[in-house]
Amino acid sequence: MSKQTDIIFCNCRAGQQLDELSYKPVYDHLAALMPVESLASETTIITIVDDLCHWAIRERQRLQDLTVGNNIVLIGSCSARAMLNTFGYAGVDIKNEHINMFINYRSESAAEVIAKINKIITENGPVTAVNKFTLDYKPANMAWYPVLDTELCNQCRKCENFCLFGVYKFVNNKVIVDKPTKCKPYCPACARICPQNAVIFPKHDMPEINGLTVSEPDGSDKKCNINLKGPDLMNMLRNRNSLTDKAAELGIPKQVLDALSPDEIHKIINKK
């Protein structure tokens, strides 16, 4: 029985500010691997993707096509939990047991990652293909999209009720990321108010927001003392200064608040 190992490398190029020393040597190593023709029953396929976050939103079918192998190794700059749920958003139902290994090149040195790659290839068969997939267009914005950890989400709807831009929607008794492209870059407010740590922004620097760590929920909301019920949110929106006072606590960039016009605030209030 043949066995194909897929090494999928995310170049994380849609907006992430990365130290080239962390990813460039790994990218160069993978790109330089020479595929060979082989009749071996076990082979390795290398796939380099420009940005998995962006593909999950814009290129779902192409992302689904990458997971045809029965032994998957994911290499990227974000957490394993972020990767799993990013694939999940794209309709790829992969769980930990289906993935051989996660490698985070932000937490390990390039030399360590390359050593792991070489060991994987040695143990799983020769490289028979090296594929590089880039977008055929330049993204209009960075790939700043939230993903939900479906195992942690308790459907409290705080993210949906607080989000100023209509990113979330409650459908069939379930919160979903409905319009991810409406999310404003660098705004992690919904992740901060989520009591379950279920909202993940893979490109955020803080581990409790990018999915690297999970705080133990105890039924209370320790992250934010804002009452998110309708009337209180409306009052905050009507009083921009009040909302600004909480911006630092929530991590909302000032430019996001400043960009809200009176008409947009009115629409948000009416929606809520």
LOSE-52598 format. One line per 4 residues: their letters; for each residue x, y, z of N, C-alpha, C. Coordinates in pm, whole numbers, plus 32768, in hexadecimal, padded with zeros to 4 digits. Atoms other than C-alpha are relative to their C-alpha. Layout:
<pts>
a = X/Y/Z/X/Y/Z/X/Y/Z  ...
</pts>
This chain:
<pts>
mskq = 8054/7F89/8000/8000/8000/8000/8058/807D/8000  7FAD/7F88/800C/8093/814F/7F97/7FDE/8064/806E  8011/7F9B/7F98/80C3/8267/8090/8040/8081/7FD2  7FCD/7F7E/802B/80E7/83D7/803A/8007/805D/8079
tdii = 7FEF/7F9D/7F96/8172/84D1/8133/7FFF/808B/7FC0  800A/7F76/8031/8110/863C/80F4/803E/805F/8065  7FC5/7F96/7FAE/81F2/8748/8183/7FCC/8084/7FC8  803D/7F83/802C/812C/888E/816C/803F/8073/804D
fcnc = 7FB9/7F8F/7FC4/81F2/89CC/81AD/7FB4/8080/7FE3  8044/7F7F/8011/813E/8B16/81EA/8067/8070/8008  7F9E/7F94/8007/8211/8C3F/8181/7FD1/807D/8049  8039/7F96/7FAC/812A/8D28/8245/8021/808D/7FCD
ragq = 7FD4/7F84/803F/8154/8E48/8155/7F95/806B/7FF6  806B/7F9D/800E/8003/8EFA/8167/7FF3/8053/807F  800B/7F9F/7F95/804E/9003/8267/804D/7FE3/807E  7FB8/8021/7F85/8117/8F4F/836E/808C/803C/7FFC
qlde = 7F7B/7FC8/7FF7/8250/9001/83E1/805C/7F99/8044  7FAD/806C/7FCC/8349/8EE5/8408/8094/801E/7FEB  7F70/7FF9/800F/84BC/8ED9/843F/8029/7F9D/7F93  7FDB/8057/8070/854E/8E51/82FB/8058/7F8B/802D
lsyk = 7FA9/806B/7FD1/8646/8D83/83C4/7FAF/7F88/8030  8052/806E/7FCE/8523/8CB2/8446/7FC7/7FAA/7F92  8044/804E/8067/8482/8C4D/8300/804F/7FF4/7F7D  7FBD/8000/8083/8567/8CA3/81DA/805C/7F88/7FEE
pvyd = 7FAD/8077/8014/8669/8B8F/8216/7FAD/7F81/7FEC  8056/8076/800F/8550/8A90/823A/7FC2/7FFF/7F75  803A/7FF5/8087/84A6/8B0D/80FE/8068/7FDC/7F96  7F97/8019/8063/85EF/8B08/803E/8024/7F6B/7FFB
hlaa = 7FDF/808F/7FFA/8638/89A6/80B4/7F97/7FAD/7FB7  806B/804C/8040/84E4/8923/8045/7FFD/8019/7F6A  8007/7FDD/808E/84EA/89DF/7EFA/8073/7FC3/7FB1  7F8A/8035/8045/8644/8954/7EAA/8000/7F69/7FF5
lmpv = 8005/8092/8008/85E2/87E9/7EDB/7FDE/7FD4/7F72  8014/802E/8088/85F8/8730/7D92/7FAA/7F82/7FFE  8055/8078/8007/84D8/8641/7D49/803E/7F95/7FA8  7FCB/8070/804C/8530/84EA/7CC5/7F8C/7FA4/7FD7
esla = 8062/8066/8026/846E/83E1/7C0B/8019/7F83/8054  7FEE/8072/7FA8/842E/82BF/7CF0/7F86/7FA4/7FF8  806B/8063/7FFC/8363/817F/7CF1/7FEB/7FCD/808E  800C/802B/7F74/8381/8165/7E6A/7F6F/800D/802E
sett = 8089/7FFD/7FCD/823F/811F/7F26/7FE9/8074/8060  800B/7F8E/7FA7/828A/823F/8014/804B/8076/7FC3  7FC3/7F8A/803D/82CC/839B/7F8A/7FD7/807D/804E  8019/7F80/7FBC/82D0/8506/8000/7FE4/806D/7F99
iiti = 8023/7F8F/8055/8228/8632/7F5C/8013/8080/8050  7FEA/7F7E/7FC1/829B/8793/7FB4/7FA1/8066/7FC0  8058/7F97/8032/819A/88AB/7F95/8019/8080/804C  7FE5/7F7C/7FC5/81EE/8A19/7FD3/7F8B/805D/7FDC
vddl = 8074/7FA9/8013/80C1/8B00/8002/8022/808A/8036  7FDC/7F79/7FD5/80DC/8C79/801C/7FC2/8026/8086  803F/7FDD/7F82/7FDF/8C9E/8138/7F84/7FAB/8016  8071/805A/7FE7/7EF7/8B94/81C8/7F85/804B/8032
chwa = 8072/7FB1/7FD1/7E1D/8C98/8277/7FB2/8038/7F8A  8042/7FC6/8074/7DD4/8D41/812D/7FBF/7F94/7FAA  8038/806D/8050/7D9E/8BF7/807A/7F80/7FCB/803E  8077/8033/7FBD/7C9F/8B8B/8180/7F85/8054/7FE0
irer = 806F/7FA5/8020/7BCB/8CBB/8125/7FE7/8008/7F6A  800C/7FE2/808F/7C11/8CEF/7FB4/8011/7F88/7FA4  7FDB/8070/8056/7C8E/8BA2/7F31/7FDD/7F7B/8042  8026/8075/7FB1/7BCA/8A9A/7FEE/8017/7F7D/7FB4
qrlq = 7FF2/807C/804B/7BC5/8996/7EDB/8092/7FDA/7FEE  7F72/801B/8011/7D39/89B7/7E9D/803E/7FCF/8082  7FCD/802E/7F80/7D7C/8991/8010/7FD1/7F72/801D  8033/8088/7FEC/7C9E/885D/801E/804F/7F9C/7FAD
dltv = 7FB6/805A/8058/7D5F/87C7/7EFC/808A/7FDC/8036  7F7A/801A/7FCA/7EA2/87DB/7FC5/8001/7F8D/8063  8004/8061/7F92/7E2C/86E1/80C8/7FD5/7F75/7FD1  8025/8083/8036/7E0C/85AC/7FEE/8055/7F90/8039
gnni = 7FA7/8067/7FCA/7F2C/84F5/8096/7FCC/7FC7/8082  802C/803F/7F84/7F07/8410/81BF/8063/8018/8072  7F9B/7FE1/7F9A/8030/849E/827F/8029/8091/7FEA  7FEE/7F71/8019/8038/8618/82A2/805A/803E/8069
vlig = 7FAA/7FB0/7FA9/8147/86F4/8334/7FE7/8092/7FDC  8018/7F72/8017/80EF/8865/835C/8073/8050/803C  7F94/7FA8/7FD1/8201/896B/8379/7FD2/808F/7FEC  802C/7F76/800C/81A7/8AD3/83C4/802D/8052/8076
scsa = 7FD5/7FA3/7F98/81C9/8BFD/84AA/7F9A/800D/8070  8067/7FF3/7F99/808F/8BCB/857A/7FEF/7F7D/804C  8010/8073/7FA9/8010/8AD3/867A/7FB9/7F8D/7FBA  8044/8075/8036/7F94/8974/8636/7F69/8013/8005
raml = 8090/7FEA/7FF2/7E3C/89D8/86B6/7FCD/8061/7F96  8027/7FA2/8069/7E30/8AFE/85C5/7FFB/7FBC/7F78  7FFD/8046/8080/7E93/8A1F/84A2/7F8A/7FA1/7FF0  806E/8060/8006/7D93/8912/84F5/7F7C/8046/7FE1
ntfg = 807F/7FBC/8012/7C76/8A0A/850B/7FFC/8055/7F83  7FFC/7FBD/8082/7CE8/8ACC/83D9/7FDA/7F9E/7F92  8028/8067/805F/7CD1/898C/8310/7F6D/7FDE/8010  808C/801E/7FE7/7B84/8947/83B7/7FA4/8067/7FC2
yagv = 8053/7F97/803D/7AFC/8A96/8343/7FF5/7FEB/7F6A  8000/8017/8091/7B5B/8A35/81E1/7FB7/7F81/7FDA  804A/807A/801E/7A8F/88F9/8201/8054/7F83/7FFE  7FA8/8073/7FF9/7BB5/8812/823A/7FFE/7FCC/808F
dikn = 8012/8036/7F7B/7B60/8739/8364/8078/7FAB/8026  7F89/8049/7FD5/7CB5/86DD/83E9/800F/800F/8096  7FEA/8001/7F70/7CF7/867E/854F/8091/7FDA/801B  7F74/801A/7FDD/7E3C/864B/8608/8030/7F76/7FD4
ehin = 7FD5/8087/801F/7E3E/84D5/85C7/801B/7FEC/7F6B  7FE9/800C/8090/7E41/8512/844F/807F/8049/7FD4  7F8A/7FB2/8022/7F74/85EE/845E/8078/7FC7/8049  7F89/803D/7FC6/80CA/855F/8495/804B/8061/805B
mfin = 7FAE/7FA2/7FB4/816B/869E/8514/7FDC/8091/7FDF  8002/7F70/8013/814C/8815/8546/808D/8035/801C  7F80/7FBF/7FE7/8287/88E5/8528/7FEB/8096/7FF7  8010/7F70/7FFB/8285/8A53/858E/8089/8041/7FF1
yrse = 7F7B/7FC8/8017/83AA/8B0D/84F7/8014/8087/8046  7FEB/7F8B/7FAB/836E/8C38/85DC/8033/7FD7/808A  7FD5/802D/7F7B/83B3/8B67/8711/8079/7FA3/7FFA  7F89/8053/8010/84C7/8A89/8684/805F/8043/7F9E
saae = 7F9E/7FC5/805B/8608/8AEB/85D5/7FF4/7FC1/7F76  8004/8033/8088/8628/8AC1/845E/804E/7F7D/7FF6  7FAF/807B/8004/8738/89BB/8496/7FB2/7F8A/8039  8050/806B/7FC4/8650/88F1/8577/7F92/7FD2/7FA3
viak = 806C/8022/805D/8534/8901/847B/8035/7FB1/7F89  7FC4/8045/8073/8615/889B/835A/8029/7F72/8025  7FD8/8086/7FD2/869C/8777/8425/7F86/7FA5/8008  807B/8050/7FF8/8537/8700/8464/7FCE/7FDC/7F75
inki = 802C/801B/808A/84E1/8721/82F2/8053/7F8F/7FC3  7FA9/8068/8038/860D/8651/828C/7FE3/7F77/803C  8020/807E/7FBE/85B3/8547/838B/7F7B/7FC8/7FCC  8082/802C/8034/844A/853B/830F/8010/7FC2/7F76
iten = 7FEC/8033/8088/84BD/850A/81A8/8049/7F79/8004  7FB5/807D/7FF4/85B6/83FD/820F/7FA6/7F8D/802A  8055/806A/7FC9/84AB/833D/82CC/7F86/7FE2/7FAA  807F/8010/8047/838B/836E/81D8/800D/7FF7/7F68
gpvt = 7FF0/8016/808F/841F/8347/807D/8031/807B/7FB6  7FC3/7F93/804E/84C0/841A/7F6C/7F9B/806A/7FD7  8054/7F92/802F/843B/856B/7EFB/7FE5/7FED/7F6C  8024/8015/808C/837F/8536/7DB6/7FC1/807B/7FBF
avnk = 8037/7F85/8038/82ED/8694/7D8E/8016/8073/8062  7FF7/7F84/7FB2/832C/87F7/7E07/7FA6/8066/7FBC  8063/7FA5/803B/8201/88D8/7DC9/8001/8086/8049  8008/7F7A/7FC6/81F7/8A50/7DFE/7F7F/8040/7FD0
ftld = 8080/7FC2/8023/80A1/8AF3/7E0A/7FFD/8090/8032  800E/7F73/7FDC/8080/8C6B/7E04/7F7B/8033/7FCB  807D/7FC6/802F/7F4C/8D40/7DDF/8015/8044/7F79  7FF9/7FC1/8084/7F02/8DBE/7C83/7FDF/8094/8006
ykpa = 8023/7F74/7FEE/7EAA/8F12/7D14/8039/802E/8086  7FCF/7FC8/7F82/7F1C/8FFA/7E29/7F8A/8018/805C  8070/7FEB/7FA5/7E37/8FEE/7F59/7FE9/8093/801C  8021/7F74/7FE5/7D80/9134/7F9A/8028/8027/808E
nmaw = 7FD8/7FE4/7F77/7DD6/9117/8109/804B/7F88/8038  7FB9/806F/7FC3/7EA5/9044/81F2/7F9D/7F94/802B  8057/8071/7FDD/7E1B/8EF0/8252/7FE5/8000/8095  8023/7FF4/7F72/7D96/8F62/83A4/7F72/7FCD/8011
ypvl = 8083/803E/7FF6/7C79/8E6F/83D3/7FF6/7FB0/8082  8012/8052/7F89/7BEB/8DD6/8512/7FD4/7F74/7FDB  8034/8089/800C/7BB4/8C61/8530/7FCF/7FD6/8089  803B/802D/7F83/7AE2/8BB5/8638/802E/7F72/8021
dtel = 7FE3/8087/7FCF/7B58/8A8E/8705/7F79/7FC3/8023  8087/8036/7FF1/7A18/89C4/86E0/7FF2/7FA7/807B  8007/8055/7F8A/7A72/88E1/8803/7FF4/8052/8080  8006/7FAB/7F8A/7A8E/8A05/88F7/7F87/805E/8001
cnqc = 806E/7FA0/8009/7977/8AE7/887A/7F83/7FC9/8044  807A/802A/7FBA/7846/8AD6/895F/7F85/804D/7FD0  806F/7FBA/803F/7768/8BAE/887D/7FC8/806F/8058  8030/7F92/7FAB/7756/8CCD/8976/7FDF/807D/7FAE
rkce = 801F/7F96/8061/774B/8DBC/884B/803C/8088/8025  7FC2/7F80/7FDD/7824/8EC7/88F0/804A/803C/7F89  7FB7/7FCD/8075/78F9/8EE2/87B8/7F9E/803C/7F9D  8064/7FCF/8060/77C6/8F0B/86DD/7FC2/8082/8031
nfcl = 8043/7F8A/7FCA/7724/900B/87C4/805C/8079/8007  7FA4/7F8F/7FF2/785D/90DC/87EC/803A/8030/7F7B  7FBA/7FDB/807C/78F4/90D6/868F/7FBB/8077/7FBC  8035/7F87/803A/78C7/922C/85F2/7FEA/7FF5/7F69
fgvy = 7FFA/8004/8092/78E6/91B0/848E/7FB4/7F8B/7FC2  8054/806A/8038/77F8/9089/8468/804C/7F87/7FD0  7FAF/8072/802A/7904/8F7E/844F/7FBA/7F7C/8021  803C/807D/7FCE/783D/8E7A/8513/7F6A/7FFB/7FE5
kfvn = 808F/8015/8014/76E5/8DE4/84E5/7FD6/7F84/804D  8035/8072/7FB5/760E/8CF9/85B3/7F9F/7FB5/7FA4  804D/804E/805F/7586/8BE7/84D0/7FEC/7F73/8037  801F/8088/7FD0/74D7/8AA6/853A/803D/7FE5/8089
nkvi = 7FCF/800C/7F76/7532/8AE2/86A7/8097/7FF3/8008  7F6E/8009/8004/769E/8B0B/864D/803B/8083/7FCE  7FB9/7F89/802D/7786/8C36/8634/8063/7FDA/7F92  7FA2/8019/806D/7845/8C42/84EC/8046/8082/7FDA
vdkp = 7FBD/7F8C/803C/7943/8D2B/844E/7FC1/8011/7F77  8051/7FF2/8078/7859/8DAA/8341/8043/8057/7F96  7FC2/7FA3/805F/7915/8ECE/82A2/808A/8027/8032  7F7A/7FE7/7FC7/7A85/8EB3/8300/8048/8077/7FC3
tkck = 7FB9/7F91/803F/7AF7/8FB9/8206/7FD6/8088/8036  802A/7F82/7FC1/7A37/90C3/82CA/8050/801F/807E  7FB0/7FEB/7F88/7B21/9095/83F3/806E/8067/7FE3  7F9D/7F96/8011/7C0C/91BB/8427/8089/7FD1/802F
pycp = 7F7A/802E/7FDD/7D82/916F/8427/802D/8033/8088  7FC5/7FE9/7F7C/7E25/915F/857F/7F99/8014/806E  8065/7FF4/7F97/7CD8/916F/863B/7FE0/7F76/8038  801A/8083/7FC4/7CC2/9046/872D/7F93/8004/806C
acar = 805C/7FEA/7F90/7BA4/90C8/8807/7FA8/7F88/801D  805A/8071/7FE9/7ABD/8F9F/87D3/8048/7F8C/8044  7FB3/806A/7FBE/7BD3/8EB2/883C/8015/8020/8093  7FE9/7FD8/7F76/7C0D/8F79/8978/7F84/7FEF/8058
icpq = 8079/800A/7FAE/7AA2/8F6E/89E6/7FC8/7F72/8002  8030/808B/8001/7A74/8DFB/8999/802C/7FB8/8080  7FDA/803F/7F82/7A69/8D47/8AEA/803D/7F75/7FEF  7FD0/8089/8017/7AC8/8BF9/8A4B/8084/7FFA/7FB4
navi = 7F8B/7FFD/8058/7BFA/8C6A/8981/7FE6/7FB6/7F7D  8025/8049/807A/7B3F/8BE0/8855/801C/804E/7F82  7FE4/7FAD/8075/7B89/8D05/876D/8097/800B/7FEE  7F70/8001/801C/7CDF/8CED/86C9/801F/805E/7F8C
fpkh = 7FC6/7FB3/806E/7D9E/8DEB/85FA/808E/7FCB/7FEB  7F7D/8042/8010/7EC2/8D1F/8572/8076/805F/7FF5  7F91/7FA6/8017/7F92/8E52/851D/801A/8061/8074  7FEA/7FAA/7F8D/7F79/8EFA/8671/807C/7FD3/804D
dmpe = 7F84/8020/7FB8/80B3/8F0D/8748/7FE7/7FBA/8085  8017/8035/7F7B/8011/8EAD/8894/7FD2/7F6E/7FFB  801F/8090/8008/8002/8D33/88D5/7F70/7FDE/8025  808A/801E/7FDB/7EAA/8D42/8979/7F9D/8029/7F94
ingl = 8058/7FD8/806E/7E1E/8DE0/883C/8020/7FB3/7F80  7FDC/8048/807B/7EDF/8D26/872D/7FEF/7F69/800B  801E/808E/7FF3/7E7C/8BD3/87B8/806C/7FAB/803D  7F91/804E/7FC8/7FC5/8B6F/8854/7FE1/7FCF/808D
tvse = 8025/8028/7F79/7F3A/8B68/89B6/7F69/8010/8012  808E/7FF9/7FDF/7DE0/8B38/8A4B/7FF3/8014/8095  801B/7FE9/7F73/7D75/8BD0/8B96/7F8F/7FA5/802D  8068/8057/7FCA/7CA3/8AF4/8C76/7F83/8052/801D
pdgs = 807A/7FB4/7FE4/7B3E/8B7B/8C66/7FC2/7FD2/8084  803F/8022/7F81/7A90/8B8B/8DB8/7F72/8035/8007  8088/7FCE/8002/7942/8C12/8D4A/7FF7/8096/8009  8002/7F6E/7FF9/79A4/8D7E/8D77/8057/8039/7F93
dkkc = 7FB5/7FBF/806A/7A2E/8E75/8C7D/806B/8057/803F  7F94/7FB6/7FC1/7B7F/8EE2/8D02/8041/8064/7FA1  7FB7/7FB0/8060/7BF0/8F86/8BC3/7FCC/808F/7FF5  803B/7F7F/801C/7AFF/90A6/8BAE/7F88/8015/805C
ninl = 806E/7FE6/7FA4/7A12/9149/8CA4/7F8F/804E/7FBE  806A/7FBC/8047/7934/91DC/8B96/7F83/7FA9/7FFE  807F/8045/800E/77C8/917A/8BAA/7FD5/800A/7F6F  8015/7FFF/808F/777C/9114/8A47/7F6E/7FF5/7FD7
kgpd = 808C/8004/8025/7602/911D/8A56/7FDD/8079/7FAA  8024/7F9F/8066/7553/91E7/894A/8004/8092/8028  8004/7F72/7FDF/7504/9335/89F8/8088/8038/8026  7F7D/7FCF/7FD8/7660/9350/8A8F/805C/8013/7F88
lmnm = 7FAF/7FF3/8079/7706/9313/8941/7FD5/8079/7FB0  8031/7F8C/8048/7627/9418/88A0/8033/8082/803F  7FD1/7F87/7FBD/7685/9519/89A7/8094/8017/7FE7  7F71/7FF3/801B/77F5/94D0/8972/8019/8035/7F73
lrnr = 7FEE/7FD5/8089/77D1/94FE/87FE/7FD5/8091/7FEC  802C/7F75/800B/7711/9642/8825/8068/805F/803B  7F9A/7FB0/7FC0/7823/96C2/8908/8089/7FCB/7FD8  7F82/8034/8036/7961/9691/8840/806F/8004/8068
nslt = 7F96/7FF7/7F9B/7A39/9703/8963/7FFB/7F8C/8060  800D/8073/7FA6/79AE/95F2/8A40/8039/7F83/7FC0  7FCB/8073/8046/7A02/94F0/893A/8098/8008/7FF4  7F6F/7FEC/800B/7B5D/9585/890D/8046/7FDD/8082
dkaa = 7FC5/801E/7F7E/7B9C/9562/8A82/8019/7F6B/8010  7FF2/8091/7FF5/7B71/93EA/8A5D/8056/7FC4/7F91  7FB9/8035/8075/7C33/93CC/8919/8084/7FBE/8026  7F7F/8037/7FDA/7D83/9394/89C0/7FF0/7F78/8042
elgi = 8018/807F/7FBB/7CF5/9280/8A9D/7FDD/7F92/7F9E  802C/8064/8061/7C5B/91D1/8973/8062/7FED/7F8E  7FA0/800B/806C/7D7E/920E/888A/7FCD/8033/7F7B  8036/7FCB/807D/7CAA/92C7/878A/8059/8074/7FD2
pkqv = 7FAD/7F92/8030/7D8E/93A2/86B4/7FB2/8082/7FF7  8043/7F7E/8002/7D3C/9514/86CF/7FCC/8021/7F75  802A/7FDF/8088/7D2B/9530/8556/7F7F/7FBB/7FD8  807D/8045/801D/7C11/9431/8550/7F8B/8050/8035
ldal = 806B/7FAF/7FC6/7B40/9506/863B/7FEF/8083/7FB5  8007/7F80/8046/7B99/9648/8589/7FBF/7FF3/7F77  8036/8014/8087/7B2B/95AE/843F/7F68/7FF0/8001  8091/800F/7FF9/79C6/957E/84BF/7FBD/8087/7FEB
spde = 804B/7F86/801A/78ED/9689/8426/7F7F/8001/8050  8083/7FFD/7FBB/77AA/9701/84CE/7F9A/7FA4/7FBF  805E/8058/8045/76E7/9645/83C2/801A/7F6E/8022  7FDE/808B/7FDF/77A4/9503/840C/7FD6/7FE0/808F
ihki = 8029/8015/7F76/7769/952B/8580/7F68/7FEF/8007  8092/8009/8002/75F7/9564/8539/7FD2/7F78/7FCD  8024/8083/8037/75E7/9428/8466/801B/7F91/8064  7FDD/8065/7F9E/7698/935F/8571/7F9B/7FFE/8072
inkk = 8062/7FF6/7F94/75AB/93DE/867E/7F7C/7FC3/7FD6  8080/8037/8031/747C/9389/85A8/8008/7F67/7FF3  7FF0/8091/800E/7508/922E/8560/7FF6/7FBE/8087  8001/803C/7F7C/753F/91E9/86D0/7F75/8007/803F
</pts>
